[in-house]
C-alpha cells in the first residue's frame, strides 16, 4: 500500500484528504510544518507528498511551500509532489511543477481530478523506482564483471552475461559444477573463469579431455599408476587428481568416462579417497571438480551408460553455455577480437557472418577468422575471406538480425520510403513488409 504524506497547517484539510485517500486504497499520514514533513520523509517510505503552499496563518506568499518543495527534492529528487495552491501562488506552483514529478491543484480541489493526479504520479514513481533498481543491479553486475578475471572470454549478449554472472557467483563456492553445451561453445572458458575467480586461483588447474584418452589408459591418467601396473609402465605415474591436489580438476567430455572409471570417480567425490592403479595403498586428495559435456547425460542414465548417483554428484549446479547461433550478439565482437585491429568488416560481411549457422560454434568461428586473415586481399575483410557467400539482399529467405528499433530508425531517416528503408537495413521489400507486420509498424 502506498504511503501518502499530507502537509497542511489546517487539521480539517488534512483529515478530509486522509479520508479520501484511505477510501481509495492509500495509506495517509499528515503533519503541519516543514520540519515534521522532512523528518517523516527521512524515516519512512513515502510514495507521494501532498503539500500546501503556506503553513502559517498570516502567510500567503507561498514561499514556505516553495522552501519545503526544494528541501524534499534535496532528500528525494524523484518523490512526486502535489501542491495545493491558492490563486495567489498559482504562478509559483506552475514553476515548481516544471521541475518534474509534480502537479498542482487549486483550492478547493476536485476529488476526481486529485485522485487521477495521485494515480498517475504514483504509477510514474513506481516505474522510476523499478528502472532505478534495474539500473543499479545492472551497474553492480557490470562492475562485478569488470573486476573479475574473465580469462579472455569475449561476449556482448545478455544470454552469455547471465552465464558469466552465475559462474562468478559459483566461483567462491566449492560445489561441483557441470558445464553443458555444444562442442566449441566455450565450456573450457567457463571452467577457467570458475577457477580464476575462486579461492583456489593460486592452486593448480588441471584439465583432462576424457574423450581424447584411450579407455585402457584413462584410469591410470586420472588416478595414477604404480610401476609395472600395465605394459609399458616402467615407473610410477602421478594421476591428474594427485596433480590437482588443493586446486581444481576440469574433466571435459565426462560422458565418455567408462563405467569402471565412473565407480572410482564417484568414490573420490564422496570420500576423497582413491588408489593408484596396481596399488592397494589408499590415498586422500582434496580437489574441486568441474566437469563438462555436450552429451545428454539423462539419456545416458536411461540407457545404462552413465551412473545416476555420479550425475547428481557432478551436477550440484549446472551451467548451460548456449550455442553461438543462440547468442548472435556475440558473433561480430568475437570476430573483431580474433582478426585484431589491423582488419575491419563492412556491413555485408557482418550480415554474412550473422546469417551463417556456426554449427561448430566459437571454435568454427575462430578457424574462419584465421582463414580470413591469411587469405585477406586488403584490410577490409570480405565474406569470401571467411569462406562464406555474401548474403543476397534481394532474397526473401535471408536470416538477418534486424530488430524493431532499427526499422523504426530507418523509417524515420528515409521518411517511410520502403525502397530506401529496405536497402538501408539490408532487406528485400518483401522481407521488410513481413517485419513491419511482425512488429506492428504502420507502412
C-alpha positions as CSV (number, residue, x, y, z in Angstrom):
1,X,0.0,0.0,0.0
2,X,1.4,3.4,-1.0
3,X,2.0,5.9,1.8
4,X,0.9,9.5,1.0
5,X,2.1,12.3,3.2
6,X,-0.2,15.4,3.6
7,X,1.4,18.6,4.8
8,X,-1.0,21.4,5.7
9,X,-1.4,23.6,8.8
10,X,-5.2,23.1,8.6
11,X,-6.3,20.0,10.5
12,X,-9.6,19.8,8.7
13,X,-7.9,19.8,5.3
14,X,-5.6,17.0,6.5
15,X,-8.4,14.9,7.8
16,X,-10.5,15.4,4.6
17,X,-7.6,14.4,2.3
18,X,-6.7,11.5,4.5
19,X,-10.2,10.1,4.4
20,X,-10.4,10.5,0.6
21,X,-7.0,8.7,0.3
22,X,-7.9,5.8,2.6
23,X,-11.3,5.2,0.9
24,X,-9.3,4.8,-2.3
25,X,-6.8,2.3,-1.1
26,X,-3.9,4.5,0.1
27,X,-2.4,4.9,3.5
28,X,-2.4,8.6,4.6
29,X,-0.1,10.3,7.1
30,X,-0.3,14.1,7.8
31,X,1.7,16.8,9.6
32,X,1.5,20.6,9.8
33,X,5.0,22.0,9.1
34,X,8.2,21.7,7.1
35,X,10.4,20.1,9.9
36,X,7.9,17.3,10.6
37,X,7.4,16.6,6.9
38,X,11.1,16.2,6.3
39,X,11.6,14.0,9.3
40,X,8.8,11.7,8.1
41,X,10.3,11.5,4.6
42,X,13.7,10.6,6.0
43,X,12.3,7.9,8.3
44,X,9.5,6.3,6.3
45,X,8.9,5.0,2.8
46,X,6.8,7.8,1.4
47,X,5.4,7.4,-2.2
48,X,3.9,10.8,-2.7
49,X,3.5,14.2,-0.9
50,X,0.5,16.5,-1.0
51,X,1.6,19.8,0.4
52,X,0.1,23.2,1.0
53,X,2.0,26.3,-0.1
54,X,1.7,28.0,3.3
55,X,1.9,26.7,6.8
56,X,1.4,29.9,8.8
57,X,-2.0,31.6,9.2
58,X,-0.5,35.1,8.4
59,X,1.4,33.9,5.3
60,X,0.1,33.9,1.7
61,X,3.3,34.3,-0.3
62,X,3.8,30.6,-1.0
63,X,7.5,30.8,0.0
64,X,7.1,28.3,2.8
65,X,5.7,25.7,0.3
66,X,8.5,26.6,-2.2
67,X,11.1,26.0,0.5
68,X,9.6,22.7,1.5
69,X,9.4,21.6,-2.2
70,X,13.1,22.2,-2.7
71,X,14.0,20.6,0.6
72,X,12.1,17.4,-0.4
73,X,13.9,17.5,-3.8
74,X,17.2,17.5,-1.9
75,X,16.2,14.4,0.1
76,X,14.5,12.5,-2.7
77,X,14.8,14.0,-6.2
78,X,12.2,11.7,-7.7
79,X,9.5,11.8,-5.0
80,X,6.2,13.0,-6.6
81,X,4.7,16.2,-5.1
82,X,1.2,17.7,-5.5
83,X,1.0,21.3,-4.5
84,X,-2.4,22.6,-3.1
85,X,-2.5,26.3,-4.0
86,X,-4.5,29.4,-3.6
87,X,-4.8,31.5,-6.7
88,X,-2.2,33.9,-5.4
89,X,0.5,31.2,-5.6
90,X,-0.6,29.7,-8.9
91,X,2.3,31.1,-10.9
92,X,4.9,29.9,-8.4
93,X,3.3,26.4,-8.3
94,X,3.4,26.2,-12.1
95,X,7.1,27.0,-12.0
96,X,7.7,24.3,-9.4
97,X,5.8,21.7,-11.4
98,X,8.2,22.3,-14.3
99,X,10.9,20.9,-12.1
100,X,9.4,17.4,-12.7
101,X,7.4,14.7,-11.0
102,X,4.9,17.2,-9.6
103,X,1.4,18.6,-10.1
104,X,-0.8,21.3,-8.6
105,X,-4.4,21.7,-7.5
106,X,-6.2,24.9,-6.7
107,X,-8.3,25.2,-3.5
108,X,-11.0,23.9,-3.3
109,X,-9.8,20.9,-5.2
110,X,-11.8,18.5,-7.3
111,X,-11.7,15.0,-5.7
112,X,-11.8,13.1,-9.0
113,X,-9.0,15.3,-10.6
114,X,-6.9,14.9,-7.5
115,X,-7.3,11.2,-7.4
116,X,-6.4,10.9,-11.1
117,X,-3.3,13.0,-10.5
118,X,-2.3,10.8,-7.5
119,X,-2.8,7.6,-9.5
120,X,-0.7,8.9,-12.4
121,X,2.1,10.2,-10.2
122,X,2.2,7.0,-8.2
123,X,2.4,4.9,-11.3
124,X,5.3,7.1,-12.6
125,X,7.0,6.8,-9.2
126,X,6.8,3.0,-9.3
127,X,8.2,2.9,-12.8
128,X,11.0,5.2,-11.9
129,X,11.9,3.1,-8.8
130,X,11.9,-0.1,-10.9
131,X,14.1,1.5,-13.5
132,X,16.5,2.8,-10.9
133,X,16.6,-0.6,-9.2
134,X,17.3,-2.4,-12.5
135,X,19.9,0.2,-13.4
136,X,21.6,-0.2,-10.0
137,X,21.6,-4.0,-10.4
138,X,22.9,-3.7,-13.9
139,X,25.7,-1.3,-12.7
140,X,26.6,-3.7,-9.9
141,X,26.7,-6.6,-12.3
142,X,28.8,-4.7,-14.8
143,X,31.2,-3.5,-12.0
144,X,31.4,-7.1,-10.7
145,X,32.3,-8.4,-14.2
146,X,34.8,-5.6,-14.8
147,X,36.7,-6.6,-11.6
148,X,36.6,-10.3,-12.4
149,X,39.2,-12.3,-14.4
150,X,37.3,-13.4,-17.5
151,X,40.2,-15.3,-18.9
152,X,39.9,-13.7,-22.3
153,X,36.2,-14.5,-22.8
154,X,34.6,-12.1,-25.3
155,X,30.9,-11.6,-25.3
156,X,28.2,-9.0,-25.8
157,X,24.9,-10.9,-25.5
158,X,22.7,-10.8,-22.4
159,X,22.5,-14.6,-22.6
160,X,26.2,-15.0,-22.2
161,X,26.3,-12.4,-19.5
162,X,23.9,-14.4,-17.4
163,X,26.2,-17.4,-17.8
164,X,29.2,-15.4,-16.7
165,X,27.2,-13.9,-13.7
166,X,26.3,-17.3,-12.5
167,X,29.9,-18.6,-13.0
168,X,31.2,-15.7,-10.9
169,X,28.6,-16.4,-8.2
170,X,29.7,-20.1,-8.1
171,X,33.4,-19.4,-8.2
172,X,33.6,-18.7,-4.5
173,X,31.9,-22.0,-3.5
174,X,33.4,-25.4,-3.5
175,X,30.4,-27.2,-5.1
176,X,30.8,-29.4,-8.1
177,X,29.7,-27.7,-11.4
178,X,28.6,-29.4,-14.6
179,X,29.1,-27.2,-17.6
180,X,26.9,-28.2,-20.5
181,X,26.6,-27.1,-24.1
182,X,27.6,-28.0,-27.7
183,X,31.2,-28.6,-28.8
184,X,33.2,-25.4,-29.4
185,X,30.8,-23.2,-27.4
186,X,33.4,-22.2,-24.8
187,X,32.8,-24.6,-21.9
188,X,36.5,-24.7,-21.1
189,X,36.5,-20.9,-20.8
190,X,33.7,-21.1,-18.2
191,X,35.9,-23.6,-16.2
192,X,38.8,-21.2,-16.4
193,X,36.6,-18.4,-15.0
194,X,35.3,-20.6,-12.2
195,X,38.9,-21.4,-11.1
196,X,40.4,-18.0,-11.7
197,X,37.9,-16.2,-9.5
198,X,37.9,-18.8,-6.7
199,X,39.9,-19.0,-3.5
200,X,41.8,-21.8,-5.3
201,X,43.1,-19.5,-8.1
202,X,46.7,-19.8,-6.9
203,X,46.4,-23.6,-6.8
204,X,46.7,-25.9,-9.8
205,X,44.1,-26.1,-12.5
206,X,44.4,-29.4,-14.2
207,X,42.4,-30.2,-17.4
208,X,41.6,-33.7,-18.7
209,X,39.9,-34.3,-22.0
210,X,38.4,-37.7,-21.3
211,X,37.2,-38.2,-24.9
212,X,40.8,-37.9,-26.2
213,X,42.3,-40.6,-23.9
214,X,42.3,-44.3,-24.8
215,X,40.0,-46.2,-22.4
216,X,42.7,-48.5,-21.2
217,X,44.8,-45.6,-20.0
218,X,42.0,-43.5,-18.6
219,X,42.1,-44.8,-15.0
220,X,45.9,-44.5,-14.9
221,X,45.7,-41.0,-16.2
222,X,43.1,-39.9,-13.6
223,X,44.2,-41.8,-10.6
224,X,47.9,-42.6,-11.3
225,X,49.6,-46.0,-11.6
226,X,52.5,-47.9,-9.9
227,X,55.5,-49.2,-11.9
228,X,54.5,-52.4,-13.6
229,X,50.8,-51.8,-13.3
230,X,50.4,-52.3,-17.0
231,X,52.6,-53.0,-20.0
232,X,55.0,-50.1,-20.5
233,X,54.6,-48.7,-17.0
234,X,58.3,-48.6,-16.1
235,X,57.9,-46.1,-13.3
236,X,55.2,-44.7,-11.0
237,X,52.8,-42.3,-12.6
238,X,51.1,-39.4,-10.8
239,X,47.4,-39.1,-11.8
240,X,45.5,-36.0,-12.6
241,X,43.7,-35.9,-9.3
242,X,47.0,-36.0,-7.4
243,X,48.5,-33.3,-9.7
244,X,45.5,-31.1,-9.0
245,X,45.7,-31.6,-5.2
246,X,44.3,-28.5,-3.4
247,X,43.2,-27.0,-6.7
248,X,40.7,-27.6,-9.5
249,X,40.3,-30.6,-11.8
250,X,38.4,-30.0,-15.1
251,X,37.0,-33.2,-16.6
252,X,36.0,-32.4,-20.2
253,X,33.7,-34.8,-22.1
254,X,32.7,-36.5,-18.9
255,X,30.1,-38.5,-20.7
256,X,32.9,-40.6,-22.3
257,X,34.1,-42.0,-18.9
258,X,33.6,-45.8,-18.9
259,X,31.5,-47.3,-16.1
260,X,34.6,-48.7,-14.3
261,X,36.1,-45.2,-14.1
262,X,32.7,-43.8,-13.0
263,X,32.7,-46.0,-10.0
264,X,36.2,-44.8,-8.9
265,X,35.3,-41.1,-9.7
266,X,32.1,-41.4,-7.5
267,X,34.2,-42.8,-4.6
268,X,36.8,-40.0,-4.8
269,X,34.0,-37.4,-4.9
270,X,32.3,-38.9,-1.9
271,X,35.3,-39.7,0.3
272,X,38.3,-38.0,-1.3
273,X,40.0,-41.5,-1.3
274,X,41.5,-43.5,-4.2
275,X,44.2,-46.0,-5.1
276,X,46.7,-45.8,-7.9
277,X,46.4,-48.5,-10.5
278,X,48.4,-51.5,-9.3
279,X,48.5,-50.3,-5.7
280,X,46.5,-51.2,-2.5
281,X,47.6,-48.0,-0.7
282,X,44.6,-45.7,-0.1
283,X,45.5,-42.0,-0.8
284,X,43.4,-38.9,0.0
285,X,43.1,-35.8,-2.1
286,X,41.1,-32.6,-1.8
287,X,40.1,-31.3,-5.3
288,X,37.3,-29.2,-6.6
289,X,35.8,-31.0,-9.7
290,X,34.3,-29.1,-12.6
291,X,33.1,-31.3,-15.4
292,X,31.7,-30.6,-18.9
293,X,29.8,-32.5,-21.6
294,X,27.9,-32.0,-24.8
295,X,26.1,-35.2,-24.2
296,X,22.6,-35.8,-22.8
297,X,23.6,-37.4,-19.6
298,X,20.0,-38.1,-18.6
299,X,19.5,-40.1,-21.7
300,X,22.8,-41.9,-20.9
301,X,21.5,-42.7,-17.5
302,X,18.3,-44.1,-19.0
303,X,20.2,-46.5,-21.3
304,X,22.6,-47.5,-18.5
305,X,25.8,-45.9,-19.8
306,X,26.1,-43.3,-17.1
307,X,25.6,-43.7,-13.3
308,X,22.7,-41.6,-11.9
309,X,24.4,-41.2,-8.5
310,X,27.6,-39.9,-10.2
311,X,25.4,-37.5,-12.3
312,X,24.0,-35.9,-9.2
313,X,27.4,-35.7,-7.5
314,X,28.8,-33.8,-10.6
315,X,25.7,-31.7,-11.2
316,X,25.2,-29.8,-8.0
317,X,24.9,-26.8,-10.2
318,X,24.6,-26.8,-14.0
319,X,25.9,-24.0,-16.2
320,X,24.5,-24.1,-19.7
321,X,26.6,-22.5,-22.4
322,X,24.4,-21.7,-25.3
323,X,25.3,-22.4,-28.9
324,X,26.7,-19.4,-30.9
325,X,23.6,-19.3,-33.1
326,X,21.6,-18.6,-29.9
327,X,23.7,-15.5,-29.0
328,X,24.2,-13.7,-32.3
329,X,25.2,-10.5,-30.5
330,X,28.5,-12.2,-29.7
331,X,29.4,-13.0,-33.3
332,X,30.8,-9.7,-34.5
333,X,32.6,-8.8,-31.2
334,X,34.3,-12.3,-31.3
335,X,35.3,-11.8,-35.0
336,X,36.7,-8.4,-34.3
337,X,38.7,-9.9,-31.4
338,X,40.0,-12.8,-33.5
339,X,41.0,-10.7,-36.5
340,X,42.6,-7.9,-34.5
341,X,42.7,-4.1,-35.1
342,X,44.6,-4.4,-38.4
343,X,41.4,-5.7,-40.1
344,X,37.8,-4.4,-40.4
345,X,34.4,-5.6,-41.6
346,X,31.9,-4.0,-43.8
347,X,28.1,-4.2,-43.4
348,X,27.6,-7.0,-46.0
349,X,30.3,-9.1,-44.4
350,X,28.8,-8.7,-40.9
351,X,25.4,-9.8,-42.4
352,X,27.1,-12.9,-43.9
353,X,28.7,-13.7,-40.5
354,X,25.3,-13.3,-38.7
355,X,23.5,-15.4,-41.3
356,X,25.9,-18.4,-41.0
357,X,24.6,-21.1,-38.6
358,X,28.1,-21.7,-37.0
359,X,27.4,-25.3,-36.2
360,X,30.9,-25.6,-34.8
361,X,30.3,-22.6,-32.6
362,X,33.1,-20.3,-31.4
363,X,35.7,-22.9,-32.5
364,X,34.5,-22.8,-36.1
365,X,34.2,-19.0,-36.0
366,X,37.8,-18.7,-34.8
367,X,39.1,-21.0,-37.5
368,X,37.1,-19.0,-40.1
369,X,38.8,-15.8,-38.8
370,X,42.3,-17.4,-39.1
371,X,41.4,-18.3,-42.7
372,X,40.2,-14.7,-43.4
373,X,43.4,-13.1,-42.1
374,X,45.5,-15.5,-44.1
375,X,43.6,-15.0,-47.4
376,X,42.7,-11.3,-47.0
377,X,43.3,-9.2,-50.1
378,X,43.2,-6.0,-48.1
379,X,42.5,-4.8,-44.6
380,X,38.7,-4.8,-45.1
381,X,37.7,-8.4,-44.9
382,X,35.0,-9.8,-47.3
383,X,32.6,-12.7,-46.7
384,X,34.6,-14.8,-49.2
385,X,37.6,-14.4,-47.0
386,X,35.7,-16.3,-44.3
387,X,34.7,-19.0,-46.7
388,X,31.1,-17.6,-46.7
389,X,28.9,-16.4,-49.5
390,X,27.7,-12.8,-49.4
391,X,24.0,-12.7,-48.5
392,X,21.7,-12.0,-51.4
393,X,20.0,-8.8,-50.3
394,X,17.1,-9.5,-52.7
395,X,16.4,-12.9,-51.2
396,X,13.3,-13.3,-49.1
397,X,14.8,-16.1,-47.1
398,X,17.9,-14.4,-45.7
399,X,18.5,-14.6,-41.9
400,X,19.5,-11.1,-40.9
401,X,19.1,-9.9,-37.3
402,X,17.1,-6.7,-37.7
403,X,15.1,-5.6,-34.7
404,X,12.1,-3.2,-34.4
405,X,14.1,-0.2,-33.3
406,X,16.5,-0.4,-36.3
407,X,13.5,-0.5,-38.6
408,X,11.8,2.5,-36.8
409,X,15.0,4.5,-37.1
410,X,15.4,3.7,-40.8
411,X,11.7,4.6,-41.4
412,X,12.2,7.9,-39.8
413,X,15.5,8.6,-41.6
414,X,14.1,7.8,-45.0
415,X,10.6,9.3,-44.4
416,X,8.9,5.8,-44.7
417,X,10.1,5.2,-48.3
418,X,10.1,1.4,-48.3
419,X,12.7,1.0,-51.1
420,X,15.2,3.2,-49.2
421,X,14.4,1.7,-45.8
422,X,14.8,-1.9,-47.2
423,X,18.2,-1.0,-48.8
424,X,19.5,0.7,-45.6
425,X,18.8,-2.3,-43.4
426,X,19.8,-4.9,-46.0
427,X,16.4,-6.4,-46.6
428,X,14.3,-7.1,-49.6
429,X,11.0,-5.2,-49.8
430,X,9.1,-8.4,-49.1
431,X,11.3,-9.2,-46.1
432,X,10.8,-5.7,-44.8
433,X,7.0,-5.9,-45.2
434,X,7.0,-9.1,-43.2
435,X,8.9,-7.5,-40.4
436,X,6.6,-4.4,-40.5
437,X,3.7,-6.7,-40.0
438,X,5.5,-8.7,-37.3
439,X,6.4,-5.7,-35.3
440,X,3.1,-3.9,-35.8
441,X,4.7,-0.9,-37.6
442,X,2.5,1.1,-39.9
443,X,3.6,1.2,-43.5
